[in-house]
Structures are given as C-alpha cells and as structure tokens.
Amino acid sequence: MRSTKIPSQNCEYIVQTPPDRDLPMTLSPATAVRVHAFHRQLPGYKPTPLVRLKSLARYWRVEDIFVKDESHRFGLKAFKVLGGSYAVARLVCQQLGRALDEVPYAQLVSGEVRKQIGQITLTTATDGNHGRGIAWAAERLGQKAVIYMPKGSAPSRVANICAHGAEVEVTDLNFDDTVRLARRKAEENGWYIVQDTAWEGYTEPPLWIMQGYLTMCAEAVDQLRAEDAVPTHIFVQAGVGSLAGAVVGNLVQVYHSPRPRFIIMEPRQAACIFASVAAGDGKRHAVTGDLNTIMAGLSCGEPNPLSWEILRDIPSGYVSCDNFTAANGIRILANPLPGDIPVEAGESGSVGVGLLDLLVNHPEFEELKTLLEIGPDSVPLFFNTEGATDPHNYREILWHGRYPSSGSTSSSTDPAAPSW
Ligand SMILES: Cc1ncc(COP(=O)(O)O)c(C=O)c1O
C-alpha cells in the first residue's frame, strides 16, 4: 500500500481500488429503518437538515454539494446522541428481558421501568459529544452517569455534560487510556460501560451505538431522494471509526450501483485508520502519544475492531489532515456564497469540506483529485457531525483566523464562475 505525502500541506493520502467483500448485515438498510423508528419516538425528534450548497458547487465546479448538518441534533449540537440513546435503550431492555420494539420510549422513561431495574450507573470515556449523549440518555431514564474525559478537554464540553446531571472527571490521560480507565472503574463498581468502541469480549453496546448512528444515514437517504440526488463521493471523518464504519457499511448497501467512492479523513496526529491501512498487513495498528489536535472528536489512536474490516475494504481514499484543513472547513461553511446558507461546523465536523477545498483548488492535490475522479459530475456528501461545541476555539478560528492555511492555496479562478 503506497501513501503519498504533500509536505507543504502536512497531508498524506492513500488511494485504493476497493476489493469485493461481504456487506455487514448488522448495518443494513432494514436495521436503519428500525433504529429510525426508535429515534422518532424521542420527544423533540426531528430530522437534521440536509444543506444543499448550490453556489459553492458551481464555484468549485462540481455538480452539487450536500452537507448533513448534525449541529441541530436534539439541541445537543452533535450526532453522537443517536448512538448513546439507542445503546442505553437497548441495555435497559436487556435488563428488562424485553425487545426494544416491544417497549415504547414513553414506557422506558417512566418511573415504572426504573422501579423494575433499580438505580444503575452508566459510564463511558469521551472527547465530549458521546459523553453528552450518554448523560442526556441517563437523565431521561432517571439513571446515574459517570463520565471520564481525556486531558485537555475543553471546559465548555465538560460543562455541557455536567448540565445533564452527570459526574465528570477530566483525567490526565489520552483518549484510549481514558477508555481503559472507564472500563476499570465499571468493573470495580459494577457500573454499565456504554463505550463507542469495542474490545475482546465487549461488542454489544458498541454495535448498538454504531446502529444508532444509522438514523442519520436513513434521514440523509430520504432527503437526498427528495432532492432527486445520488451522491458520488461520501466523505466521513474518523476517530475510532464507529461513525465511519456505520456510514460506509450502511450507505454502500443503499447506493450500490454505481457505488459511490468513500473517503475517510483523520487528523494527522491521530490517524489510526490511515496507519492501519498504510501498514498493508490487514491488521489494526494503534497510534500513541498525546493525539493532540483541534479535532477533539477524532483524537483517538485505536480503531474500533467492529469497523475495521469495513473501513479497510470499502473506501477508495484515506487522508490524514492538518488542523488548518478543519479550520478552513469551518470558515467556508460559516461564510457561504450568496444563495447558500451558513452551516455552523465544529472542528470535527468541518474537515471534509476543508479537504474538498484543497482537492478542487490546490495544484498539489491534482493527482488525488484525479484518482478519486472528482469533477463536474461529482456530488459529494459530507457529514457535519458537530456544531461549535468549543465556542471559544470556534470564534478564534472565525474571527481571528486561527489555524490559517499552510502555504499558498489558490482559490477558484474559473472565468466562467460567477463573480461574487
Ligand atoms: C463531532 C464528531 N465527529 C466525528 C466523531 C468520530 O466518531 P468515531 O470516534 O466513531 O470515529 C466524533 C467522535 O467523538 C465526534 O465527536
């Protein structure tokens, strides 16, 4: 497996022709329908917008651009609660000895169920969004949550979790070691760990979490259909890869002929899927150290084993990106061209749009653009997985130009493009 570096942009990429492989039935479109039916029962549920950026598409000379905007999810500013709420509901039903579709959500949150299963404590490790989702779900069920966060976690993200009555401890560990700590605490105290990554002997809650994310896919598929659009390129960012595994594993079954190209983005400081693919031995490889990146949600060094084979075999491209790529994505989405609407994107949500900017505008990305066949017929789909969950950094990026482009980036100069 050959990777190509673009040193001036702190970027590295791998392109492959995906081999044939069995499709993951646990992430099938039928599963997505069932999960979607669960989320529809939650008070305050509404599909998040699918934003169509027609002016940007014209300016960047592609057919269309779609952004599934999770900054509006349940008022929590991130997609993560989809996985947490579904997994916690499945766990509670397991305690009750009942199937989830036999128990309406209104009954789950009734005091009745709490009386039956008693007071339980849910725990997890999180960069912010997942823990907020677990705390939110626990609060609705009248249960306790104890949340562990890695060192350097933004105070706003800590406060967002505390606001749901959870106990929060910021550790002096990186994300992967914080997961091990939460796991140990759960074992010592008899708590239930609801983690968004799997390990040997622990696969059920992480699979439920991945399935929970399928509501986002089901909505996007319906919304694209309503626009009469079919994506040609699906960009998904990865931390441990649960989100990307769910999206790729599901959408490859929805859009199979022609199959879209899937592209996985990671921060270069925590590019564990990239490193695993680059190793070329078919196995997962960890990235260690501080994993220090502004893309806090993607700051994970160990790929989820449940996603790994999907992410190894289905995508066409893997890109390890610098902080400025995410910062540019934030600026582009917040400052739309006339006719487009602004999108509030956080650091872990914006990196795909930042990457498309490089692909269509930067001469050093010409080879990657050609290999991925990005051109006038392309319809890229992005997942803006969070809004401004660290408002201080968001403003620094927007107002004061923090994390500027590295070197020169030529912007679109198509004489046929409208001048704004
Ligand atoms: C906003 C955001 N986007 C993407 C991800 C990546 O998800 P995963 O760790 O499943 O790859 C996360 C994870 O926390 C996140 O918070």
The ligand as a MOL file (V3000), in Angstrom:
LIG
                    3D

  0  0  0     0  0            999 V3000
M  V30 BEGIN CTAB
M  V30 COUNTS 16 16 0 0 0
M  V30 BEGIN ATOM
M  V30 1 C -18.1650 15.5140 16.2110 0
M  V30 2 C -17.5790 14.1730 15.9870 0
M  V30 3 N -17.3760 13.7650 14.7460 0
M  V30 4 C -16.8620 12.5620 14.4780 0
M  V30 5 C -16.5130 11.7030 15.5050 0
M  V30 6 C -15.8590 10.4020 15.1530 0
M  V30 7 O -16.5340 9.2730 15.5640 0
M  V30 8 P -15.7700 7.9230 15.7800 0
M  V30 9 O -14.9350 8.0380 17.0200 0
M  V30 10 O -16.8260 6.9120 15.8490 0
M  V30 11 O -14.8800 7.7210 14.5950 0
M  V30 12 C -16.7110 12.0940 16.8240 0
M  V30 13 C -16.3740 11.2170 17.9330 0
M  V30 14 O -16.4370 11.5640 19.0940 0
M  V30 15 C -17.2630 13.3640 17.0750 0
M  V30 16 O -17.4820 13.8040 18.3390 0
M  V30 END ATOM
M  V30 BEGIN BOND
M  V30 1 1 1 2
M  V30 2 1 2 3
M  V30 3 2 2 15
M  V30 4 2 3 4
M  V30 5 1 4 5
M  V30 6 1 5 6
M  V30 7 2 5 12
M  V30 8 1 6 7
M  V30 9 1 7 8
M  V30 10 2 8 9
M  V30 11 1 8 10
M  V30 12 1 8 11
M  V30 13 1 12 13
M  V30 14 1 12 15
M  V30 15 2 13 14
M  V30 16 1 15 16
M  V30 END BOND
M  V30 END CTAB
M  END
